[in-house]
Amino acid sequence: MEKAEFVEMIKLRTKRLAIDVIMLYENMRKTDSTRVIGKQLIHSATSVAANYRAACIARSQREFFSKLSIVVEEADETLFWLEILNETKFVSNELLKPLIGETLELLKIVSKARKSVSSN
């Protein structure tokens, strides 16, 4: 796979994660707790996608590294909120498992990319 194809694939995957998280929230039972957690989750998941796109148009290597760092932080936060929903049983494990898996994969991919940028 060419670099450009890989970049586009990750753009699509991060956007799909954001959309899936939004849809999860829309279908979630709303309580005071789930509203707070859900909004935090939406914020972090959409930030993953938005900051990855921003990294793709970075004007310098330093800016690229900075944006990738934000993506890593936001993906880790997304994972945290998904784990909270899972451990509180506010959302079924069946619904969360694919989101947790995708978030973990994206976190690993972007962390590895950031590491390779920092070593160059």
LOVO-567465 format. One record per atom (N, C-alpha, C): x, y, z; residue in one letter; residue number from 1. Coordinates in Angstrom, 1 decimal. Example, Ala and Ser with C-alpha at 12.3 -4.5 7.8 and 13.67 -1.06 7.14 Angstrom:
residues 2
{xx->13.2 yy->-5.7 zz->7.8 residuo->a num->1}
{xx->12.3 yy->-4.5 zz->7.8 residuo->a num->1}
{xx->13.2 yy->-3.3 zz->7.8 residuo->a num->1}
{xx->12.8 yy->-2.2 zz->7.1 residuo->s num->2}
{xx->13.7 yy->-1.1 zz->7.1 residuo->s num->2}
{xx->12.9 yy->0.0 zz->7.9 residuo->s num->2}
This chain:
residues 120
{xx->0.8 yy->-1.2 zz->0.0 residuo->m num->1}
{xx->0.0 yy->0.0 zz->0.0 residuo->m num->1}
{xx->0.9 yy->1.2 zz->0.0 residuo->m num->1}
{xx->0.6 yy->2.2 zz->-0.9 residuo->e num->2}
{xx->1.3 yy->3.4 zz->-1.0 residuo->e num->2}
{xx->1.0 yy->4.3 zz->0.2 residuo->e num->2}
{xx->1.9 yy->5.2 zz->0.5 residuo->k num->3}
{xx->1.8 yy->6.1 zz->1.6 residuo->k num->3}
{xx->0.5 yy->6.9 zz->1.5 residuo->k num->3}
{xx->0.2 yy->7.5 zz->0.4 residuo->a num->4}
{xx->-1.0 yy->8.3 zz->0.2 residuo->a num->4}
{xx->-2.3 yy->7.4 zz->0.4 residuo->a num->4}
{xx->-2.3 yy->6.2 zz->0.0 residuo->e num->5}
{xx->-3.4 yy->5.3 zz->0.3 residuo->e num->5}
{xx->-3.6 yy->5.0 zz->1.8 residuo->e num->5}
{xx->-2.4 yy->4.8 zz->2.4 residuo->f num->6}
{xx->-2.4 yy->4.5 zz->3.9 residuo->f num->6}
{xx->-3.0 yy->5.7 zz->4.6 residuo->f num->6}
{xx->-2.5 yy->6.9 zz->4.3 residuo->v num->7}
{xx->-3.0 yy->8.2 zz->4.9 residuo->v num->7}
{xx->-4.5 yy->8.3 zz->4.7 residuo->v num->7}
{xx->-5.0 yy->8.1 zz->3.5 residuo->e num->8}
{xx->-6.5 yy->8.2 zz->3.3 residuo->e num->8}
{xx->-7.2 yy->7.1 zz->4.0 residuo->e num->8}
{xx->-6.7 yy->5.9 zz->4.2 residuo->m num->9}
{xx->-7.3 yy->4.8 zz->4.9 residuo->m num->9}
{xx->-7.5 yy->5.2 zz->6.4 residuo->m num->9}
{xx->-6.4 yy->5.8 zz->6.9 residuo->i num->10}
{xx->-6.5 yy->6.2 zz->8.4 residuo->i num->10}
{xx->-7.4 yy->7.4 zz->8.5 residuo->i num->10}
{xx->-7.5 yy->8.3 zz->7.6 residuo->k num->11}
{xx->-8.5 yy->9.4 zz->7.6 residuo->k num->11}
{xx->-9.9 yy->8.8 zz->7.7 residuo->k num->11}
{xx->-10.1 yy->7.9 zz->6.8 residuo->l num->12}
{xx->-11.5 yy->7.2 zz->6.8 residuo->l num->12}
{xx->-11.8 yy->6.5 zz->8.1 residuo->l num->12}
{xx->-10.8 yy->5.8 zz->8.6 residuo->r num->13}
{xx->-11.0 yy->5.0 zz->9.8 residuo->r num->13}
{xx->-11.2 yy->5.9 zz->11.0 residuo->r num->13}
{xx->-10.5 yy->7.0 zz->11.1 residuo->t num->14}
{xx->-10.7 yy->7.9 zz->12.3 residuo->t num->14}
{xx->-12.0 yy->8.6 zz->12.2 residuo->t num->14}
{xx->-12.4 yy->9.0 zz->10.9 residuo->k num->15}
{xx->-13.8 yy->9.6 zz->10.8 residuo->k num->15}
{xx->-14.9 yy->8.6 zz->11.1 residuo->k num->15}
{xx->-14.7 yy->7.4 zz->10.7 residuo->r num->16}
{xx->-15.7 yy->6.3 zz->10.9 residuo->r num->16}
{xx->-15.8 yy->6.1 zz->12.4 residuo->r num->16}
{xx->-14.7 yy->6.1 zz->13.1 residuo->l num->17}
{xx->-14.7 yy->5.9 zz->14.6 residuo->l num->17}
{xx->-15.5 yy->7.1 zz->15.2 residuo->l num->17}
{xx->-15.3 yy->8.3 zz->14.8 residuo->a num->18}
{xx->-16.0 yy->9.4 zz->15.3 residuo->a num->18}
{xx->-17.5 yy->9.3 zz->15.1 residuo->a num->18}
{xx->-17.9 yy->8.9 zz->13.9 residuo->i num->19}
{xx->-19.3 yy->8.7 zz->13.5 residuo->i num->19}
{xx->-19.9 yy->7.5 zz->14.4 residuo->i num->19}
{xx->-19.2 yy->6.5 zz->14.5 residuo->d num->20}
{xx->-19.7 yy->5.3 zz->15.3 residuo->d num->20}
{xx->-19.9 yy->5.7 zz->16.8 residuo->d num->20}
{xx->-19.0 yy->6.5 zz->17.3 residuo->v num->21}
{xx->-19.1 yy->7.0 zz->18.7 residuo->v num->21}
{xx->-20.3 yy->7.9 zz->18.8 residuo->v num->21}
{xx->-20.5 yy->8.8 zz->17.8 residuo->i num->22}
{xx->-21.7 yy->9.7 zz->17.9 residuo->i num->22}
{xx->-23.0 yy->8.8 zz->17.8 residuo->i num->22}
{xx->-23.0 yy->7.8 zz->17.0 residuo->m num->23}
{xx->-24.2 yy->7.0 zz->16.9 residuo->m num->23}
{xx->-24.4 yy->6.2 zz->18.2 residuo->m num->23}
{xx->-23.3 yy->5.7 zz->18.8 residuo->l num->24}
{xx->-23.4 yy->5.0 zz->20.0 residuo->l num->24}
{xx->-24.1 yy->5.9 zz->21.1 residuo->l num->24}
{xx->-23.6 yy->7.1 zz->21.2 residuo->y num->25}
{xx->-24.2 yy->8.1 zz->22.1 residuo->y num->25}
{xx->-25.7 yy->8.3 zz->21.8 residuo->y num->25}
{xx->-26.0 yy->8.5 zz->20.6 residuo->e num->26}
{xx->-27.4 yy->8.8 zz->20.2 residuo->e num->26}
{xx->-28.4 yy->7.7 zz->20.6 residuo->e num->26}
{xx->-27.8 yy->6.5 zz->20.6 residuo->n num->27}
{xx->-28.7 yy->5.3 zz->21.0 residuo->n num->27}
{xx->-28.5 yy->4.8 zz->22.4 residuo->n num->27}
{xx->-27.7 yy->5.6 zz->23.2 residuo->m num->28}
{xx->-27.5 yy->5.2 zz->24.6 residuo->m num->28}
{xx->-28.6 yy->5.7 zz->25.5 residuo->m num->28}
{xx->-28.9 yy->4.9 zz->26.5 residuo->r num->29}
{xx->-29.8 yy->5.4 zz->27.5 residuo->r num->29}
{xx->-29.2 yy->6.6 zz->28.2 residuo->r num->29}
{xx->-30.0 yy->7.7 zz->28.3 residuo->k num->30}
{xx->-29.5 yy->8.9 zz->28.9 residuo->k num->30}
{xx->-29.8 yy->9.1 zz->30.4 residuo->k num->30}
{xx->-28.7 yy->9.2 zz->31.1 residuo->t num->31}
{xx->-28.8 yy->9.6 zz->32.5 residuo->t num->31}
{xx->-27.8 yy->10.7 zz->32.7 residuo->t num->31}
{xx->-27.7 yy->11.3 zz->33.9 residuo->d num->32}
{xx->-26.8 yy->12.4 zz->34.1 residuo->d num->32}
{xx->-25.4 yy->11.9 zz->33.8 residuo->d num->32}
{xx->-25.0 yy->10.7 zz->34.3 residuo->s num->33}
{xx->-23.7 yy->10.1 zz->34.1 residuo->s num->33}
{xx->-23.4 yy->9.8 zz->32.6 residuo->s num->33}
{xx->-24.3 yy->9.2 zz->31.9 residuo->t num->34}
{xx->-24.0 yy->8.9 zz->30.5 residuo->t num->34}
{xx->-24.0 yy->10.1 zz->29.6 residuo->t num->34}
{xx->-24.7 yy->11.1 zz->30.0 residuo->r num->35}
{xx->-24.6 yy->12.4 zz->29.2 residuo->r num->35}
{xx->-23.2 yy->13.0 zz->29.4 residuo->r num->35}
{xx->-22.7 yy->13.0 zz->30.6 residuo->v num->36}
{xx->-21.3 yy->13.6 zz->30.8 residuo->v num->36}
{xx->-20.3 yy->12.7 zz->30.1 residuo->v num->36}
{xx->-20.3 yy->11.4 zz->30.3 residuo->i num->37}
{xx->-19.3 yy->10.5 zz->29.7 residuo->i num->37}
{xx->-19.5 yy->10.6 zz->28.2 residuo->i num->37}
{xx->-20.7 yy->10.5 zz->27.7 residuo->g num->38}
{xx->-20.9 yy->10.5 zz->26.3 residuo->g num->38}
{xx->-20.4 yy->11.8 zz->25.6 residuo->g num->38}
{xx->-20.6 yy->12.9 zz->26.2 residuo->k num->39}
{xx->-20.1 yy->14.1 zz->25.6 residuo->k num->39}
{xx->-18.6 yy->14.2 zz->25.6 residuo->k num->39}
{xx->-17.9 yy->13.7 zz->26.7 residuo->q num->40}
{xx->-16.5 yy->13.6 zz->26.7 residuo->q num->40}
{xx->-16.0 yy->12.6 zz->25.6 residuo->q num->40}
{xx->-16.7 yy->11.5 zz->25.5 residuo->l num->41}
{xx->-16.3 yy->10.5 zz->24.5 residuo->l num->41}
{xx->-16.4 yy->11.1 zz->23.1 residuo->l num->41}
{xx->-17.5 yy->11.8 zz->22.8 residuo->i num->42}
{xx->-17.7 yy->12.4 zz->21.5 residuo->i num->42}
{xx->-16.6 yy->13.4 zz->21.2 residuo->i num->42}
{xx->-16.3 yy->14.2 zz->22.2 residuo->h num->43}
{xx->-15.3 yy->15.2 zz->22.0 residuo->h num->43}
{xx->-13.9 yy->14.6 zz->21.7 residuo->h num->43}
{xx->-13.5 yy->13.6 zz->22.4 residuo->s num->44}
{xx->-12.2 yy->12.9 zz->22.2 residuo->s num->44}
{xx->-12.2 yy->12.2 zz->20.9 residuo->s num->44}
{xx->-13.2 yy->11.5 zz->20.5 residuo->a num->45}
{xx->-13.3 yy->10.7 zz->19.3 residuo->a num->45}
{xx->-13.3 yy->11.6 zz->18.1 residuo->a num->45}
{xx->-14.0 yy->12.7 zz->18.1 residuo->t num->46}
{xx->-14.0 yy->13.6 zz->17.0 residuo->t num->46}
{xx->-12.7 yy->14.3 zz->16.9 residuo->t num->46}
{xx->-12.1 yy->14.6 zz->18.0 residuo->s num->47}
{xx->-10.7 yy->15.2 zz->18.0 residuo->s num->47}
{xx->-9.7 yy->14.3 zz->17.3 residuo->s num->47}
{xx->-9.8 yy->13.0 zz->17.5 residuo->v num->48}
{xx->-8.9 yy->12.1 zz->16.9 residuo->v num->48}
{xx->-8.9 yy->12.3 zz->15.4 residuo->v num->48}
{xx->-10.1 yy->12.3 zz->14.8 residuo->a num->49}
{xx->-10.3 yy->12.4 zz->13.4 residuo->a num->49}
{xx->-9.9 yy->13.8 zz->12.9 residuo->a num->49}
{xx->-10.3 yy->14.9 zz->13.6 residuo->a num->50}
{xx->-10.0 yy->16.2 zz->13.2 residuo->a num->50}
{xx->-8.5 yy->16.5 zz->13.2 residuo->a num->50}
{xx->-7.8 yy->16.0 zz->14.3 residuo->n num->51}
{xx->-6.4 yy->16.3 zz->14.4 residuo->n num->51}
{xx->-5.5 yy->15.4 zz->13.5 residuo->n num->51}
{xx->-6.0 yy->14.2 zz->13.2 residuo->y num->52}
{xx->-5.3 yy->13.4 zz->12.2 residuo->y num->52}
{xx->-5.4 yy->14.2 zz->10.8 residuo->y num->52}
{xx->-6.5 yy->14.7 zz->10.4 residuo->r num->53}
{xx->-6.6 yy->15.4 zz->9.2 residuo->r num->53}
{xx->-5.7 yy->16.6 zz->9.2 residuo->r num->53}
{xx->-5.6 yy->17.3 zz->10.4 residuo->a num->54}
{xx->-4.8 yy->18.5 zz->10.5 residuo->a num->54}
{xx->-3.3 yy->18.1 zz->10.3 residuo->a num->54}
{xx->-2.9 yy->16.9 zz->10.9 residuo->a num->55}
{xx->-1.6 yy->16.4 zz->10.8 residuo->a num->55}
{xx->-1.2 yy->16.2 zz->9.3 residuo->a num->55}
{xx->-2.2 yy->15.7 zz->8.5 residuo->c num->56}
{xx->-1.9 yy->15.4 zz->7.1 residuo->c num->56}
{xx->-1.6 yy->16.6 zz->6.3 residuo->c num->56}
{xx->-2.0 yy->17.8 zz->6.8 residuo->i num->57}
{xx->-1.7 yy->19.0 zz->6.0 residuo->i num->57}
{xx->-0.8 yy->19.9 zz->6.8 residuo->i num->57}
{xx->0.0 yy->19.3 zz->7.7 residuo->a num->58}
{xx->0.9 yy->20.1 zz->8.5 residuo->a num->58}
{xx->2.0 yy->20.8 zz->7.6 residuo->a num->58}
{xx->2.4 yy->22.0 zz->8.0 residuo->r num->59}
{xx->3.3 yy->22.8 zz->7.2 residuo->r num->59}
{xx->4.8 yy->22.4 zz->7.6 residuo->r num->59}
{xx->5.0 yy->21.7 zz->8.6 residuo->s num->60}
{xx->6.4 yy->21.4 zz->9.0 residuo->s num->60}
{xx->6.4 yy->20.0 zz->9.7 residuo->s num->60}
{xx->7.6 yy->19.5 zz->9.9 residuo->q num->61}
{xx->7.7 yy->18.2 zz->10.6 residuo->q num->61}
{xx->7.3 yy->18.4 zz->12.1 residuo->q num->61}
{xx->7.7 yy->19.5 zz->12.6 residuo->r num->62}
{xx->7.4 yy->19.8 zz->14.0 residuo->r num->62}
{xx->5.9 yy->19.9 zz->14.2 residuo->r num->62}
{xx->5.2 yy->20.6 zz->13.3 residuo->e num->63}
{xx->3.7 yy->20.7 zz->13.4 residuo->e num->63}
{xx->3.1 yy->19.3 zz->13.2 residuo->e num->63}
{xx->3.6 yy->18.5 zz->12.3 residuo->f num->64}
{xx->3.1 yy->17.1 zz->12.1 residuo->f num->64}
{xx->3.2 yy->16.3 zz->13.4 residuo->f num->64}
{xx->4.4 yy->16.4 zz->14.0 residuo->f num->65}
{xx->4.6 yy->15.6 zz->15.2 residuo->f num->65}
{xx->3.7 yy->16.1 zz->16.3 residuo->f num->65}
{xx->3.5 yy->17.4 zz->16.4 residuo->s num->66}
{xx->2.6 yy->18.0 zz->17.4 residuo->s num->66}
{xx->1.1 yy->17.5 zz->17.2 residuo->s num->66}
{xx->0.7 yy->17.5 zz->16.0 residuo->k num->67}
{xx->-0.7 yy->17.1 zz->15.7 residuo->k num->67}
{xx->-0.8 yy->15.6 zz->16.0 residuo->k num->67}
{xx->0.2 yy->14.8 zz->15.6 residuo->l num->68}
{xx->0.1 yy->13.3 zz->15.9 residuo->l num->68}
{xx->0.1 yy->13.1 zz->17.4 residuo->l num->68}
{xx->0.8 yy->13.9 zz->18.1 residuo->s num->69}
{xx->0.8 yy->13.8 zz->19.6 residuo->s num->69}
{xx->-0.6 yy->14.0 zz->20.1 residuo->s num->69}
{xx->-1.3 yy->15.0 zz->19.6 residuo->i num->70}
{xx->-2.7 yy->15.2 zz->20.0 residuo->i num->70}
{xx->-3.6 yy->14.0 zz->19.7 residuo->i num->70}
{xx->-3.4 yy->13.5 zz->18.5 residuo->v num->71}
{xx->-4.2 yy->12.3 zz->18.1 residuo->v num->71}
{xx->-3.9 yy->11.2 zz->19.1 residuo->v num->71}
{xx->-2.7 yy->10.9 zz->19.4 residuo->v num->72}
{xx->-2.4 yy->9.8 zz->20.4 residuo->v num->72}
{xx->-3.1 yy->10.1 zz->21.7 residuo->v num->72}
{xx->-3.0 yy->11.3 zz->22.2 residuo->e num->73}
{xx->-3.7 yy->11.7 zz->23.5 residuo->e num->73}
{xx->-5.2 yy->11.5 zz->23.4 residuo->e num->73}
{xx->-5.8 yy->12.0 zz->22.3 residuo->e num->74}
{xx->-7.2 yy->11.9 zz->22.2 residuo->e num->74}
{xx->-7.7 yy->10.5 zz->22.0 residuo->e num->74}
{xx->-6.9 yy->9.7 zz->21.3 residuo->a num->75}
{xx->-7.3 yy->8.3 zz->21.1 residuo->a num->75}
{xx->-7.2 yy->7.5 zz->22.4 residuo->a num->75}
{xx->-6.2 yy->7.9 zz->23.2 residuo->d num->76}
{xx->-6.1 yy->7.2 zz->24.6 residuo->d num->76}
{xx->-7.3 yy->7.7 zz->25.4 residuo->d num->76}
{xx->-7.7 yy->8.9 zz->25.3 residuo->e num->77}
{xx->-8.8 yy->9.4 zz->26.1 residuo->e num->77}
{xx->-10.1 yy->8.7 zz->25.6 residuo->e num->77}
{xx->-10.2 yy->8.6 zz->24.3 residuo->t num->78}
{xx->-11.4 yy->7.9 zz->23.8 residuo->t num->78}
{xx->-11.5 yy->6.5 zz->24.4 residuo->t num->78}
{xx->-10.3 yy->5.8 zz->24.4 residuo->l num->79}
{xx->-10.3 yy->4.4 zz->24.9 residuo->l num->79}
{xx->-10.7 yy->4.4 zz->26.4 residuo->l num->79}
{xx->-10.2 yy->5.4 zz->27.2 residuo->f num->80}
{xx->-10.6 yy->5.6 zz->28.6 residuo->f num->80}
{xx->-12.1 yy->5.6 zz->28.7 residuo->f num->80}
{xx->-12.8 yy->6.5 zz->28.0 residuo->w num->81}
{xx->-14.2 yy->6.7 zz->28.1 residuo->w num->81}
{xx->-15.0 yy->5.4 zz->27.7 residuo->w num->81}
{xx->-14.5 yy->4.8 zz->26.7 residuo->l num->82}
{xx->-15.1 yy->3.5 zz->26.3 residuo->l num->82}
{xx->-15.0 yy->2.4 zz->27.4 residuo->l num->82}
{xx->-13.8 yy->2.4 zz->28.0 residuo->e num->83}
{xx->-13.6 yy->1.5 zz->29.1 residuo->e num->83}
{xx->-14.5 yy->1.8 zz->30.3 residuo->e num->83}
{xx->-14.7 yy->3.1 zz->30.6 residuo->i num->84}
{xx->-15.6 yy->3.5 zz->31.7 residuo->i num->84}
{xx->-17.0 yy->3.0 zz->31.3 residuo->i num->84}
{xx->-17.5 yy->3.3 zz->30.1 residuo->l num->85}
{xx->-18.8 yy->2.8 zz->29.7 residuo->l num->85}
{xx->-18.9 yy->1.3 zz->29.9 residuo->l num->85}
{xx->-17.9 yy->0.6 zz->29.5 residuo->n num->86}
{xx->-17.9 yy->-0.9 zz->29.6 residuo->n num->86}
{xx->-17.9 yy->-1.3 zz->31.1 residuo->n num->86}
{xx->-17.0 yy->-0.8 zz->31.9 residuo->e num->87}
{xx->-16.9 yy->-1.2 zz->33.3 residuo->e num->87}
{xx->-18.1 yy->-0.8 zz->34.2 residuo->e num->87}
{xx->-18.8 yy->0.3 zz->33.8 residuo->t num->88}
{xx->-20.0 yy->0.7 zz->34.5 residuo->t num->88}
{xx->-21.3 yy->-0.1 zz->34.0 residuo->t num->88}
{xx->-21.1 yy->-0.8 zz->32.9 residuo->k num->89}
{xx->-22.2 yy->-1.5 zz->32.2 residuo->k num->89}
{xx->-23.3 yy->-0.6 zz->31.7 residuo->k num->89}
{xx->-22.9 yy->0.7 zz->31.5 residuo->f num->90}
{xx->-23.9 yy->1.6 zz->30.9 residuo->f num->90}
{xx->-24.2 yy->1.2 zz->29.4 residuo->f num->90}
{xx->-23.2 yy->0.6 zz->28.8 residuo->v num->91}
{xx->-23.4 yy->0.1 zz->27.4 residuo->v num->91}
{xx->-22.9 yy->-1.3 zz->27.4 residuo->v num->91}
{xx->-23.5 yy->-2.2 zz->26.6 residuo->s num->92}
{xx->-23.2 yy->-3.6 zz->26.5 residuo->s num->92}
{xx->-21.8 yy->-3.8 zz->25.9 residuo->s num->92}
{xx->-21.1 yy->-4.8 zz->26.4 residuo->n num->93}
{xx->-19.8 yy->-5.1 zz->25.9 residuo->n num->93}
{xx->-19.8 yy->-5.4 zz->24.4 residuo->n num->93}
{xx->-20.9 yy->-6.0 zz->24.0 residuo->e num->94}
{xx->-21.1 yy->-6.3 zz->22.6 residuo->e num->94}
{xx->-21.0 yy->-5.1 zz->21.7 residuo->e num->94}
{xx->-21.6 yy->-4.0 zz->22.1 residuo->l num->95}
{xx->-21.6 yy->-2.8 zz->21.3 residuo->l num->95}
{xx->-20.2 yy->-2.1 zz->21.5 residuo->l num->95}
{xx->-19.6 yy->-2.2 zz->22.6 residuo->l num->96}
{xx->-18.3 yy->-1.5 zz->22.8 residuo->l num->96}
{xx->-17.1 yy->-2.2 zz->22.3 residuo->l num->96}
{xx->-17.1 yy->-3.5 zz->22.2 residuo->k num->97}
{xx->-16.0 yy->-4.3 zz->21.8 residuo->k num->97}
{xx->-15.4 yy->-3.8 zz->20.5 residuo->k num->97}
{xx->-16.2 yy->-3.7 zz->19.4 residuo->p num->98}
{xx->-15.6 yy->-3.2 zz->18.2 residuo->p num->98}
{xx->-15.0 yy->-1.8 zz->18.2 residuo->p num->98}
{xx->-15.6 yy->-0.9 zz->19.0 residuo->l num->99}
{xx->-15.1 yy->0.4 zz->19.1 residuo->l num->99}
{xx->-13.8 yy->0.4 zz->19.9 residuo->l num->99}
{xx->-13.7 yy->-0.4 zz->21.0 residuo->i num->100}
{xx->-12.5 yy->-0.5 zz->21.7 residuo->i num->100}
{xx->-11.4 yy->-1.0 zz->20.9 residuo->i num->100}
{xx->-11.7 yy->-2.1 zz->20.1 residuo->g num->101}
{xx->-10.7 yy->-2.7 zz->19.2 residuo->g num->101}
{xx->-10.2 yy->-1.7 zz->18.2 residuo->g num->101}
{xx->-11.1 yy->-1.0 zz->17.6 residuo->e num->102}
{xx->-10.7 yy->0.0 zz->16.5 residuo->e num->102}
{xx->-9.9 yy->1.1 zz->17.2 residuo->e num->102}
{xx->-10.3 yy->1.6 zz->18.3 residuo->t num->103}
{xx->-9.5 yy->2.7 zz->19.0 residuo->t num->103}
{xx->-8.1 yy->2.2 zz->19.3 residuo->t num->103}
{xx->-8.0 yy->1.0 zz->19.8 residuo->l num->104}
{xx->-6.7 yy->0.4 zz->20.2 residuo->l num->104}
{xx->-5.8 yy->0.3 zz->18.9 residuo->l num->104}
{xx->-6.4 yy->-0.2 zz->17.8 residuo->e num->105}
{xx->-5.6 yy->-0.3 zz->16.6 residuo->e num->105}
{xx->-5.1 yy->1.1 zz->16.1 residuo->e num->105}
{xx->-6.0 yy->2.0 zz->16.1 residuo->l num->106}
{xx->-5.6 yy->3.4 zz->15.6 residuo->l num->106}
{xx->-4.6 yy->4.0 zz->16.6 residuo->l num->106}
{xx->-4.7 yy->3.8 zz->17.9 residuo->l num->107}
{xx->-3.8 yy->4.3 zz->18.8 residuo->l num->107}
{xx->-2.4 yy->3.7 zz->18.6 residuo->l num->107}
{xx->-2.3 yy->2.4 zz->18.3 residuo->k num->108}
{xx->-1.0 yy->1.7 zz->18.0 residuo->k num->108}
{xx->-0.4 yy->2.3 zz->16.7 residuo->k num->108}
{xx->-1.2 yy->2.4 zz->15.7 residuo->i num->109}
{xx->-0.8 yy->2.9 zz->14.4 residuo->i num->109}
{xx->-0.2 yy->4.3 zz->14.5 residuo->i num->109}
{xx->-0.9 yy->5.2 zz->15.1 residuo->v num->110}
{xx->-0.5 yy->6.6 zz->15.2 residuo->v num->110}
{xx->0.7 yy->6.7 zz->16.2 residuo->v num->110}
{xx->0.7 yy->6.0 zz->17.3 residuo->s num->111}
{xx->1.8 yy->6.0 zz->18.2 residuo->s num->111}
{xx->3.1 yy->5.6 zz->17.5 residuo->s num->111}
{xx->3.0 yy->4.5 zz->16.6 residuo->k num->112}
{xx->4.2 yy->4.1 zz->15.9 residuo->k num->112}
{xx->4.6 yy->5.1 zz->14.9 residuo->k num->112}
{xx->3.7 yy->5.8 zz->14.2 residuo->a num->113}
{xx->4.0 yy->6.8 zz->13.3 residuo->a num->113}
{xx->4.7 yy->8.0 zz->14.0 residuo->a num->113}
{xx->4.2 yy->8.4 zz->15.1 residuo->r num->114}
{xx->4.8 yy->9.5 zz->15.9 residuo->r num->114}
{xx->6.2 yy->9.1 zz->16.3 residuo->r num->114}
{xx->6.4 yy->7.9 zz->16.7 residuo->k num->115}
{xx->7.7 yy->7.4 zz->17.2 residuo->k num->115}
{xx->8.7 yy->7.5 zz->16.0 residuo->k num->115}
{xx->8.3 yy->7.0 zz->14.8 residuo->s num->116}
{xx->9.2 yy->7.1 zz->13.7 residuo->s num->116}
{xx->9.5 yy->8.5 zz->13.3 residuo->s num->116}
{xx->8.5 yy->9.4 zz->13.4 residuo->v num->117}
{xx->8.8 yy->10.8 zz->13.1 residuo->v num->117}
{xx->9.8 yy->11.4 zz->14.1 residuo->v num->117}
{xx->9.7 yy->11.0 zz->15.4 residuo->s num->118}
{xx->10.6 yy->11.6 zz->16.4 residuo->s num->118}
{xx->12.0 yy->11.0 zz->16.3 residuo->s num->118}
{xx->12.2 yy->9.9 zz->15.7 residuo->s num->119}
{xx->13.5 yy->9.3 zz->15.5 residuo->s num->119}
{xx->14.2 yy->9.8 zz->14.2 residuo->s num->119}
{xx->13.4 yy->10.5 zz->13.4 residuo->n num->120}
{xx->14.1 yy->11.0 zz->12.1 residuo->n num->120}
{xx->14.7 yy->12.3 zz->12.3 residuo->n num->120}
